[in-house]
Structures are given as structure tokens and as C-alpha cells.
Amino acid sequence: MTDLHSLERDLLAQVEAASDEAALEAVRVAALGKKGSVSDLLKTLGSMTPDERRERGPLINGLRDAVQAAIAGRRDVLASAALDARLQAERVDVSLPVREAPETRGRIHPISQVIEEITAIFADMGFSVAEGPDIETDYLNFTALNFPEGHPAREMHDTFFLAPDANGERKVLRTHTSPVQIRTMTTKAPPIRIVIPGRTYRHDSDQTHTPMFHQVEGLVIDSHANIAHMKWVLEEFCKAFFEVDQVKMRFRPSFFPFTEPSAEVDIQCSRKGGEIRFGEGEDWLEILGCGMVHPNVLRNCGLDPDKVQGFAWGMGIDRIAMLKYGMPDLRPFFEADVRWLTHYGFRPLDIPALVSGLTS
């Protein structure tokens, strides 16, 4: 009996001393495994006399139960300690700000955002988007658009001319997106309703001008297009783009070689407090040029001005972006400053739509 008590004290001490799951499992195997010390004692019960079995059986079974209970208790203690250690190692300070994922940390450039806004507005009116190359022929950039020889826009001080090619023809960096109008009218039969966003190039650089800038033009060609239609389209665009209920517009006579009659459009605004707000106030701000397509342009595209007519307009995307979002200088648009883009940029998943809002 003394041996059983000594064995129990020894085994319980080993269980208590086990520092991890592996050490505890080694104690269990040594005591309760097939060849364990307690298992060997249980095997002797079969060879005992009935009187010996009645005396020693409860003691040996009690030893087994005590060792099993100690092992189970020690396993719970070790599991709890392991969990505490893991929690400490993987501890998260919930007071720290959450790091933004790449898809939310990135920003859409204001120019890209405004192009999407313009596209959404005109798409709702039934317009499609047309595009063309940045490098154009002199004919498409000037001649087909009714620019006469000697026009100031054709001079070196205003246009980027490239070296003559093998045929002696000089290409230019397009000074406007109007060549896409010519490309469209020569390849597609009326009715035509397109908007043309894209890059354009001119010799100019200051707070409100850059050598490369973005422009959007619109063109409508059919048998009955007129100035009233043009005024409605431009008014609806301005209301949607600047997100106001009403706008007052002023059409002033002007001159463009490719339209006749031509007009420059002012929109009513307020300049109080140094902030421009549309749809209110008594001031005016020029935002675009427009007019009826010149008959010579229609003829240059193989269209009969006695059967079809149309209207066109154009505006600077960078300029209307500055007006809408309060950007004081045009030059940072092209400086790739991440701080500027973080401040003025748009979240990638905020897709402009007339239903959900252009700037939601």
C-alpha cells in the first residue's frame, strides 16, 4: 500500500511539473500507456485471489482515476496558458487607426473623374463617346475645319509642329479635339451625336494654361438640328454637371472658323467671399464656345449642307474641373504630387452616375 501511495505522489508530481502538452503526454504514456506503471498494476488484478482483489483493486483503480484526473486538470491549465500567450503575441490595439486597403487608399485623378461625369451626363442624353489620335495631319486639324491659310492658329507660336515626313507633310499635335468630328462625319452617316474628350496641345503655360490640356467637344448632325436644341443640351449639361436646379446662360456672338453662327457661353454665378457658385448671383463666367457647324465643314466631310445641319461646342475639362471643385491653379494637375492627389482625388469605387450622383 505504501508503494501505491509513493507511486501516486511521484506521478502527481510529474504531472504538476509538466511544462507543456508534450511533457504531459510523456507522463500519461509512462503511467497509463500499454506498458505504463499504472497499467502494469491493473494487469496483476487477474492473477490475485478474490480476497487480494477486493483489497487492492479499489486502491489500484483509485490510483488510475487520480492520475487521469490530474492529467486532465493539468491539460486545461496548459491550454489556458497557451491561449493567453497567443493572445498576448497576437494582441491588436483597437485604438489604432485601421490601415486602408489599396483599393480604398488609391485616388482617381480629378481629370479622370470629370471625364466620367461628362460621359455619364451626355450618355443619358443619347450621346456616344468618340476618340482619335493625338498626332494629326494639318488637313484634319486645320484645313477640313475651315481654317484659312495664314490663320494665326497655324503659326509656330501657337501649334506644336512635327518634322515633315517622307512625303514632306508636317503632322501636328492636335490643338483641339475637333479633328475627331471630321473623322466621324467622313466615316459615319447622320444622325450623329458624339462627345469627344481628350488631350490637346498648344504653346501656353501659366496659372490657367498648360502646354497639354484636356478638352471635350460635342457634335450633333441630323436633318433638323438647330440652335434651340443646342441651347437646351448645354443648359441641361450645366445643371447636371454643377448639380444645381437652374442656371442662367448668356450666348454672346463670337467667331470660330468651323461654326457659323458662333457664340461664347457665359453662365450666371456668384463670386461672394472669393468662392464661385453657380445658379445664383449677378456675375457671369465664360465656360465654353459653340455654334452651328459651318457649311464648308460639312462639304469637306462629303455632307450636303442643304440636307443636313448640326451644332458643336467645346470646353476645357481642366477649367470646369477647377470651377466645380475649387482648385486655384492648373499646374498641379500635372505635377504628380501624391499629397495633392490625396486631397483632390476621388475614391476608386465612387463611380459617377446620374442616379446615384456625380460626386457621391
C-alpha positions in Angstrom: 0.0 0.0 0.0 2.9 2.3 0.8 4.3 1.6 -2.7 0.9 2.7 -4.2 1.0 5.9 -2.2 4.6 6.6 -3.2 3.8 5.9 -6.9 0.8 8.2 -6.7 2.8 11.1 -5.2 5.5 10.6 -7.8 3.1 10.5 -10.7 1.2 13.5 -9.5 4.4 15.4 -9.0 5.4 14.6 -12.6 2.0 15.7 -13.9 2.3 19.0 -12.0 5.9 19.5 -13.3 4.9 19.1 -17.0 5.6 22.4 -18.6 3.8 21.8 -21.9 1.5 19.4 -23.8 4.4 17.2 -25.0 5.8 16.7 -21.5 2.3 16.0 -20.1 1.7 13.4 -22.9 5.0 11.7 -21.9 3.8 11.4 -18.3 0.5 10.0 -19.4 2.1 7.3 -21.6 4.6 6.4 -18.8 1.7 5.9 -16.3 -1.4 4.9 -18.3 0.1 3.6 -21.6 0.1 -0.1 -22.5 3.4 -0.5 -20.7 2.9 2.2 -18.1 3.4 1.7 -14.4 -0.3 2.0 -13.5 -1.3 -0.2 -16.4 1.1 -2.9 -15.2 -0.6 -2.8 -11.7 -4.0 -3.2 -13.3 -2.8 -6.3 -15.2 -1.9 -8.0 -11.9 -5.5 -8.0 -10.7 -6.3 -11.1 -12.8 -3.8 -13.2 -11.0 -4.9 -12.2 -7.5 -7.0 -14.2 -5.2 -10.6 -12.9 -4.6 -9.6 -11.5 -1.2 -6.5 -9.8 -2.6 -8.6 -8.4 -5.5 -11.1 -6.9 -3.1 -8.4 -5.3 -1.0 -6.0 -4.0 -3.7 -8.5 -3.5 -6.6 -10.1 -0.2 -5.3 -6.6 1.1 -4.5 -5.1 0.5 -7.9 -8.3 1.8 -9.7 -8.2 4.8 -7.4 -4.6 5.4 -8.4 -5.6 5.3 -12.1 -8.5 7.7 -11.6 -6.4 10.1 -9.6 -3.7 10.2 -12.3 -6.3 10.6 -15.1 -7.9 13.5 -13.2 -4.6 15.2 -12.6 -3.6 14.9 -16.2 -6.9 16.3 -17.4 -6.7 19.2 -15.0 -3.1 19.9 -16.0 -4.0 19.8 -19.6 -6.7 22.5 -19.1 -4.2 24.7 -17.2 -1.6 24.3 -20.0 -4.2 25.0 -22.7 -5.4 28.2 -20.9 -1.7 29.3 -20.6 -1.1 28.7 -24.3 -4.2 30.7 -25.2 -3.1 33.6 -23.0 0.4 33.5 -24.6 -1.1 33.5 -28.1 -3.5 36.3 -27.3 -0.6 38.4 -25.9 1.5 37.6 -29.0 -1.3 38.5 -31.4 -2.6 41.4 -29.5 -4.3 44.2 -31.5 -4.5 47.7 -30.3 -8.1 48.6 -31.3 -7.4 52.3 -30.6 -5.0 52.4 -33.5 -6.5 53.6 -36.9 -7.2 50.9 -39.4 -4.9 50.8 -42.4 -6.8 51.4 -45.6 -6.7 48.7 -48.3 -5.0 49.6 -51.6 -8.4 49.8 -53.4 -9.6 52.4 -50.9 -6.2 54.2 -50.4 -5.8 55.0 -54.1 -7.4 58.0 -55.7 -8.9 58.8 -59.1 -7.4 61.9 -60.7 -9.8 64.8 -60.9 -9.5 64.9 -64.7 -10.5 61.2 -65.0 -13.4 61.8 -62.6 -14.7 64.8 -64.6 -14.4 62.9 -67.9 -16.5 60.2 -66.3 -19.0 62.8 -65.1 -19.3 64.4 -68.5 -19.7 61.0 -70.2 -22.4 60.0 -67.8 -24.4 63.2 -68.4 -24.2 63.1 -72.2 -24.8 59.3 -72.3 -28.1 60.0 -70.6 -28.9 62.3 -73.5 -28.2 59.7 -76.1 -24.6 60.6 -77.0 -21.8 58.2 -77.6 -18.0 58.8 -77.0 -15.6 59.2 -79.9 -11.8 59.3 -79.7 -8.9 60.0 -82.1 -5.1 60.2 -82.2 -3.1 63.0 -80.5 -1.0 63.4 -83.6 -3.0 64.7 -86.6 -2.5 65.9 -90.1 -2.6 69.6 -90.9 -5.6 68.9 -93.1 -7.7 67.3 -90.3 -6.6 69.7 -87.7 -7.0 72.9 -89.7 -8.0 72.7 -93.4 -11.0 70.5 -93.1 -12.2 72.7 -90.2 -12.3 75.8 -92.5 -9.1 77.4 -91.1 -7.8 79.6 -93.9 -4.2 79.7 -94.9 -2.3 82.3 -92.8 -4.7 81.8 -89.8 -2.8 82.6 -86.5 -3.6 79.2 -85.1 -1.5 77.6 -87.9 1.6 79.5 -86.9 4.5 78.1 -84.9 3.9 80.3 -81.9 0.6 78.5 -81.2 1.0 75.0 -82.6 3.4 72.1 -82.0 4.5 71.1 -85.5 6.4 67.8 -86.0 9.2 67.3 -88.6 8.0 66.7 -92.2 7.6 63.0 -93.1 9.0 61.3 -96.3 6.2 62.9 -98.3 7.0 66.4 -97.0 3.8 66.5 -94.9 4.0 68.0 -91.4 2.0 66.4 -88.7 0.9 68.4 -85.6 0.0 67.7 -82.0 -3.7 68.4 -82.3 -4.7 71.8 -80.9 -8.3 70.7 -80.3 -10.3 67.5 -80.4 -12.2 68.8 -83.5 -10.4 66.5 -85.9 -12.4 63.7 -84.4 -15.5 65.5 -85.6 -14.1 65.3 -89.2 -13.1 61.6 -88.8 -16.6 60.8 -87.5 -18.5 62.7 -90.2 -16.4 61.1 -93.0 -17.0 57.6 -91.7 -20.5 57.6 -90.2 -23.8 58.7 -91.8 -26.1 61.1 -89.9 -27.7 61.2 -87.4 -24.5 61.8 -85.3 -24.5 62.5 -81.6 -21.0 62.3 -80.1 -18.9 63.8 -77.3 -15.1 63.8 -77.7 -12.9 64.0 -74.6 -9.1 64.0 -75.0 -5.7 65.6 -74.7 -4.8 68.7 -76.7 -1.6 70.8 -77.1 -0.8 74.4 -77.5 2.2 76.8 -76.8 0.9 78.2 -73.5 1.9 77.9 -69.8 0.7 79.9 -66.8 -1.7 79.5 -63.8 -4.7 78.8 -66.1 -2.9 77.3 -69.2 -0.6 74.4 -69.8 1.1 73.1 -73.0 -1.0 69.9 -72.7 -4.6 70.2 -71.5 -7.9 68.3 -71.8 -10.8 69.3 -73.9 -14.3 67.9 -74.6 -16.3 68.7 -77.7 -19.8 67.7 -78.7 -21.3 67.3 -82.2 -24.8 66.8 -83.4 -25.6 66.3 -87.1 -29.0 65.5 -88.5 -31.7 67.0 -90.7 -33.3 69.3 -88.2 -30.7 70.2 -85.5 -30.9 73.9 -84.6 -29.7 76.5 -82.1 -32.7 75.9 -79.8 -31.6 72.2 -79.5 -28.0 73.3 -78.8 -29.1 75.7 -76.1 -31.2 73.0 -74.4 -28.3 70.5 -74.5 -25.9 72.9 -73.0 -28.3 74.1 -70.3 -29.1 70.5 -69.2 -25.4 69.7 -69.1 -24.5 72.7 -66.9 -27.4 71.9 -64.5 -26.3 68.3 -64.2 -22.6 68.9 -64.0 -22.6 71.7 -61.5 -25.5 70.0 -59.7 -27.9 73.0 -59.5 -31.6 73.1 -60.2 -31.5 76.2 -62.5 -28.8 78.0 -64.5 -28.9 81.2 -66.5 -26.8 81.2 -69.6 -25.8 84.1 -71.9 -24.9 83.5 -75.5 -22.6 86.2 -76.9 -21.8 86.4 -80.7 -18.2 85.3 -81.5 -16.2 83.8 -84.4 -14.8 80.3 -84.9 -13.7 79.2 -88.4 -15.7 75.9 -88.1 -19.1 77.3 -86.9 -21.5 79.9 -88.3 -23.1 81.5 -86.4 -20.7 81.1 -83.4 -21.2 82.1 -79.8 -19.4 82.1 -76.5 -21.4 81.0 -73.5 -21.4 82.6 -70.1 -23.1 81.1 -67.0 -24.6 83.0 -64.1 -22.5 82.8 -60.9 -21.8 84.4 -57.6 -18.3 85.4 -56.5 -19.0 86.4 -52.9 -16.3 85.5 -50.4 -13.9 84.6 -53.2 -15.9 81.5 -54.0 -17.6 80.8 -57.3 -21.1 79.4 -57.0 -23.4 78.7 -60.0 -27.1 79.1 -60.2 -27.1 82.3 -58.2 -25.6 85.8 -58.1 -25.3 88.5 -60.6 -21.9 87.8 -62.2 -21.1 85.9 -65.4 -18.3 83.5 -66.2 -17.4 82.2 -69.7 -17.2 78.4 -69.8 -17.4 77.3 -73.5 -17.7 78.1 -77.2 -20.4 76.8 -79.6 -22.2 77.3 -82.8 -23.8 75.8 -85.9 -21.4 73.6 -88.0 -20.1 75.7 -90.9 -21.4 74.6 -94.3 -17.8 74.4 -95.6 -17.0 71.8 -92.9 -20.0 69.7 -93.9 -18.9 69.9 -97.5 -15.3 68.9 -96.6 -16.8 65.7 -95.0 -18.9 64.9 -98.0 -22.2 66.0 -96.5 -24.8 68.2 -98.2 -25.5 71.4 -96.1 -28.9 71.7 -97.9 -29.9 68.3 -96.4 -28.2 68.1 -93.0 -27.0 70.6 -90.4 -25.7 70.4 -87.0 -24.2 72.2 -84.0 -21.0 71.7 -82.0 -19.4 73.0 -78.8 -16.2 72.7 -76.9 -14.9 73.4 -73.4 -11.7 72.8 -71.3 -12.1 69.8 -69.0 -9.3 71.2 -66.7 -11.1 74.5 -66.4 -14.5 73.2 -65.5 -12.9 70.8 -63.0 -11.2 73.8 -61.3 -14.5 75.7 -61.3 -16.5 72.8 -59.8 -14.0 71.6 -57.2 -12.4 74.8 -56.2 -8.8 74.2 -57.5 -6.9 77.5 -57.7 -4.1 76.5 -60.0 -4.0 74.3 -63.1 -0.3 73.3 -62.9 -0.6 70.8 -60.0 -2.9 68.7 -62.2 0.3 67.5 -64.0 2.9 67.5 -61.2 2.1 64.0 -59.8 2.1 65.2 -56.2 0.6 62.4 -54.1 -0.4 64.9 -51.4 -2.4 67.0 -53.9 -4.0 63.9 -55.4 -5.0 62.6 -51.9 -6.7 65.9 -51.2 -8.4 66.5 -54.5 -8.7 62.9 -55.8 -11.7 60.7 -55.7 -12.2 57.2 -54.2 -12.0 54.5 -57.0 -15.3 52.9 -56.2 -17.3 56.2 -56.3 -18.4 55.8 -59.9 -20.3 58.9 -61.3 -23.9 58.3 -62.2 -26.9 60.5 -62.7 -29.0 58.1 -60.5 -26.6 57.9 -57.5 -25.0 61.3 -58.0 -21.9 62.5 -59.9 -19.9 63.2 -56.7 -21.4 60.7 -54.3 
